[in-house]
């Protein structure tokens, strides 16, 4: 494919139909999908994370996908590991000339790739932390400003964030040979969304469908395999309320209503994140979720080739 872009990114809120669009585009482009979902990385967490694996079958062909089902439930995967794993998959696809279609709705995971900086796992420096705890806020700000670059402009929001930012900057300052290279990826950003009322209706319908398909039994199965209720609740949203219901803390109706509300709020936060991305200079071309698939794909191809 001849294009000025190295990758296609399909993003959007939950229940917005982005996966089916991404799979269709991967089919057209003879590419493969790289997932940007912070919970679909876990095995066995299928219905609760909305994997919708049938969406990856297009015209009878299974579209290859990556970074789904890569770690065991109970493990606490993080954005640093995600960026590392993304880079490996992206590089491998480029070697075999497969066009990457980046798809998801997890803001931090999208940022880890789209902002083009490489995260480095910086361990806690207890001695430095102890020294910094004795300094007042103005001194901490002064120390942070003494570095050539701030780790993040929001790092002065709290003492804890300032201390962590200084810790990170100190690490980089003392580790001149650290590998902070990140490839310059030119990506077309496509957003798929429905109007607010339609999005809410789709979320509710999808929740009912997943419960009918056995989402509660899925949570029970994970608990039966030895994952503690506390660890399963850690994954949030569906697993928080499903676990509370399974262990008898809340009724089915309470679980449904609270979970429905939580997913609506989550989708709203996702849209807020995407709007923030746009304010920071990312150009997202939004597609109406109701438009026919052929219309969506033709629009994306026009943008890729323009």
Number of C-alpha atoms within 10 A of each C-alpha: 11 7 11 12 15 17 21 25 23 29 29 26 26 24 22 24 20 24 27 19 24 29 25 22 26 24 20 12 16 15 23 22 31 22 25 29 21 22 22 22 23 21 14 17 20 20 22 23 20 17 18 12 15 11 17 23 15 16 9 7 9 14 22 15 19 17 19 20 16 13 16 13 20 17 10 12 16 11 16 16 12 21 22 15 14 21 15 11 17 23 14 12 17 13 9 8 12 19 21 24 24 27 27 23 25 19 21 16 20 22 15 19 22 17 13 13 15 17 18 16 10 14 9 12 13 10 8 14 15 11 10 20 13 10 12 10 16 10 12 20 16 10 15 22 12 12 14 9 10 16 16 10 9 11 18 18 9 11 17 12 14 22 25 20 21 24 22 19 21 16 17 17 13 9 10 9 8 11 11 11 10 14 12 12 15 12 18 21 21 23 22 22 21 20 11 12 9 14 20 20 13 17 20 19 13 15 22 14 13 17 16 10 12 13 23 21 14 19 26 17 13 18 17 10 9 9 16 14 19 12 17 21 16 13 17 16 18 25 23 19 26 30 25 19 19 18 12 10 13 16 14 16 10 14 19 20 12 15 21 21 14 16 19 19 12 15 21 16 14 19 17 14 17 20 13 12 17 12 10 9 8 15 13 18 14 16 19 14 20 14 10 9 14 11 11 20 17 12 14 20 14 9 15 19 11 8
